[in-house]
């Protein structure tokens, strides 16, 4: 087990073993769960939180003091494309501050190296941290300033790339993979863990939204600039660090039409809460290839507790996914994973029903960035249960649905299938 002092210095404990938490309280972590800490991960010392380790006879032990001062729990924020299987174990002290919006995986030391409880959920190397040379990113920014001098989408991406360190934005300036298209300045949900707006001030939002929504031309010009360098690449409206793009549906439909008038190759994708099925239908008709709908759970009570939606509910999300697949497009969900909630029998049943209803093709396994205690407290009673493991969930779904894939990133997809190929989904509707 690792423990930090009040100054943030990290030590390995002389005899306690590392523990984890996934709905049943503090417990040992089996050897099969361990993975060397991925390169590019970060270590955090957690203020106001005493670490809990495993002592003799597998008993949980709280470490309250360390070297004459306050002991602090240590957690890892994992590099992209890795899914944690446990939450870090700690005991919260009175008056502890809320933790900022990161995911907090357990991390320990063995054999001279750090280890965590996780697995790599996508082999795609597009966001491996060591593949982003700052000088090359800055050179790409300079090129795009000359090419798109008055484009507000490009200027926002500069901020994302240079200030926030966003790998998706950096890939745009490096001319590869997927290009994000910031599209929204407002939202119709108030997610508990929103990273772009926290009006109650319990913790600070880590990103700033666009002040004003962009025009269709601004969106299309950035997309076409990306496709000029990456003809078979991906462009995606909407990111987790902004509002909901479907609130500006007319602009998105016009932007897709502009893109498709000049470029038929490449994937046009929408990252969204998928709250407006009628707008999704218009986007598909204009040439949208794919959707990634964000959800923490298909269960209505869990979805509402986290997203706090205004003017829609999870049934609208499901209908939006179905519209895309019924039209022959590609649909995935951005599943916000939390051990002890996502890896349970009720969630397996709910996800299975969602897949049967919609025919979605991909589940992106994303760690939910939130203070673990804040999330547990926001959910209905009984939502947190002893977890079976994220591998268990993945394997059970894969066995049941032969076409289903798992990953972390939006894929390139081919031309849409004939809608007739998805007629069975329309029949189920």
C-alpha positions, 0 to 999 in steps of 0.5 A: 500500500502507498501512503502520502504525507501532508506535503504530498510525498509518497511512501510504500507502507512497511507491511500493509497491502493495497486494498480496493473498493467495488461496492462491498467495502474495503477488500483485498484485490486478487492478483488477476486484477493487477496491471503495471501502472500504465505509462502516462498515468498520474498519482494523487494524494487525497486530502482529508482521506486516510488510506485503508490497507489490508493487514493480517488475516485480511483485515482492513486497517485505517492509517490515520497518521504518518511520520507524525502528521496526517496520512493521506490516501494515494490514487492513480488517474489512469492513462487513456484506454484503461478501465479501472476495476476497483475504486481506491479505498479510504476513510473520509475525515470530517470537513474533507473537501470534495475531490475534483473530477478525476477517476481514482484507481487504487495504486500500490508498489511491488517489485520496484514498480507501481501497479494498479487494478485495471485492464487496457480496454482499447489497443488503439494508440491514438492517445498514448501520452508519449506520442505528443511532442509539444513542439509538433503540436505548437507547429500544428497550431501555427499552421491552423492559425494561418489556414483558419484565422478567424474560426472560433472552433479552431481557437477553442481547440487551441485552448484545449490543446495547449492549456487543457492538454486535451489529446483529441484536440492535439491530434487535430493539430498533429493531423491524425485520427479524430478531430473534435468539433466543440459545438455547444455553449449550453446544456439540458442536463446538470451532471453531478460530475460535469467538468465544464459547469459546477454552479454550486461551487462544491468543486471547480469545473476544470474546463470552460465552454464556448461563450457562443455556439459556432456557425455551421461554416465554422464547424464545417471548415474545421472538419474539412480541414481535418479531412484534407489531411486525414481523408478516412479520419473521424470528426466529432461534434460535441465533447464531454467538456462542453454543453449538449450539441443537440440544443443547436441542431439546426447548426449541426444539420447545416454543418453536416450538409456542408461537409458531405457536399465536399467530402464523402469519405471519413466518419462524421460522428456525434458525441451527445447525451442523445436527448433529442431523437427528432434532431438525430433523425435530421442529422442522419438524413443529412449524412451523420454516420455515427453517434456516441451516447453518454450514459452512466446506466440505462436504468432510469432512476440511476440515469436521472440521479446522475444526469439530472436531465431537463426536458428529456429522459433516458427513453429519448436516449435509447430512441436516438441510438435506435434511430441511428442503427435502424438507418444503418449507422454506427452507435456506441455508448460512452459508458461511465464506469464505476465499480460497484454500480456498473459491474453488477447483475442489475446493470448487466440486465439493463445493458442487455435490454438496451443492446437488444432494443437498439442493436448498438455496436460498441461500448466505450468503457470510460472511467467516471471522473468523480469523487467516489463518495459524491457519486454513491451519495447521489444514487438511489438507495440500493444502486451500489452493490457488491461488484462482480468486476468490469471484466465480468461485465464485458465478458458476459455481454460479449458472450451474449451479443456476438456483434458487440465490441468494446473499446475507448475511442470513436472508430472509423466506420464504413458507409452506412448499411442499407436501412433494410438491414436493420428492419428488425429494429424498426419492427421491435419499435 
